[in-house]
Amino acid sequence: MRVVNIIFIVIAVNLINSQSFNLNNNWPHDSTSDLVGSPVGLGINSNDELVIFHRGDRQWTFPFPSEKIKSNTIAIIDNESGKILKSFGANMFIMPHGLEVDYDDNIWVTDVALHQIFKFNSEGELIFTLGNEAKSGNDNYSFNLPADITVLKDGSFYVADGYGNSRIIKFTKEGHFITKYGTYGSSKSQFIIPHGIDNDEEENIYVADRENNRIKKYNNNGELIKIWQNEISQQLYSLKFDHRNKFIYAIDYYIDNDIIKGSNIFILDHNLNLIHKLGRSGNYSGPVTRYHDIEVDSKGNLFLADILNNLVQKFENE
């Protein structure tokens, strides 16, 4: 098994070395895609269109405000031009956070202030809501500032019940509770803010354990397979599994003596072996960033939600 892993790592390194990611400073080309507020969640649908969850004119403040954002907060964007194709979500959210596009192009989002998750179809019609509006909880059907969602091919889904409960919960396609695991802490079985979550074809689950600054890989039965520890910064924000190349792309954030150093993009294989990094520690010519989410399209282009500069960056796969 060790020999097989070494061979896979060599192949992956060669594949990465044959590619380069260049920041397109001229994207988006269409000014209509400029967002007013922080882009916090990203997804890609089957048409290779970018889906963005953003906060409009809302700033992160705590305690959270009680008024819902009046403008649209979910935008579907053409990947090439950046033109907005569709937008919705006005008067629905207080503090947008995570977004997932599932295998059927349904759009899932979390609101940390409302303590809820929402499922929309591709046309923006609300299918169902889970959680009690503006009321936190820790039972099987309540959340406390839920951060992100990932959906399996059969429609069952996992919620990273992040800031308040530091746990992962699994539900059926219809929203019935299946199981949960994790508590607050830094041991192998615990989390301190599970902030991002995704899955691969084998239904393994990858979790960005933000304040523990690590990625945890589980199988679909909730058994821990491996942990990758980030040693060069303080926080591991989010991740995305690339079904095209079987890579995991992850993002962190680093502050040194109150000086913002920015974010890195890490590229790991599916066994959580680090292959490459770019951004703060690599070849990068853009502004200092604070990446909150990451997405990859079918061509291998990367999209990064930067909440420091309130923009979405596109790194083109050359």
Summary of the structure (lengths in Angstrom):
residues: 318
radius of gyration: 18.2
end to end distance: 32.7
largest distance: 56.8
contacts: 1089
relative contact order: 0.14
helix: 6%
strand: 44%
